[in-house]
């Protein structure tokens, strides 16, 4: 259902006789539940969602990426990416390397420890996806994907 703290409608007709549509609140609540489950899964791999996202992007790219490129790919502000890479570097999961074509630019490169942690995170994400998929009948999953596509 939806969080009653967010929406005070209870499904009863209002003053005009119409029942409030709570669809948006149900979707938001479901997103929060899934986000919490994802955070818990990644916590088992000792990762936050932002750290996992950066490591995953570096693995997908197959090469070091500039902080600006990472920020663009992950739709975040460059200063936030700098701080995130600082934390990943302190954890030994990435290292900064000089850009061979631009001395002013620095790139983030995943370390072997980062690859291991990203793989651990991916296993947890896959486990969660399988768990969620198993809890929803196949025909309902297809309908859900089709319905959610309308929100884009």
C-alpha positions, 0 to 999 in steps of 0.5 A: 500500500502507501505510507499513511504519513505521506497521504492522509486519504483512506480510500473513502470518498471525499467531499465531492464523492470521489475516491482519491487515486493513491497510485503515485503514493503506492509507487513512491512507497514501493520505490522506497522499499526497494531502495532500502532492500538494495541498500541492505544488499549492497551493505553486505558487500560493504558498499553504498549505492553511490560507491557501487554505481561508480565501481560498476561504471568503471567495470562497464567502461573497461578503462579509467574514466575522468571524474567529469565523465563519471559524473556525466554517466551517473548524472551527478555533480562533479564536486560530489563525484570528486568527494565520492572518488576521494572516499573510494580511493581511501578505501583502496577501491580506485586510484587516480591516474594521470590522463595521458592526453591532458595533463590537467585531467585526472582519471579514476581507475578501479583497483583489484580490490575494487573489482572484487568489491564490485563483483560482490555487490553485483552478486548481492544485486542479482540475488535481490533481483531474483528474490523480487522476481520470485515474489511476483508472478511472471505475468504480473512482472510483464504488466508492471514493466509495461505500466512503469514505462508510462512514468518515463 
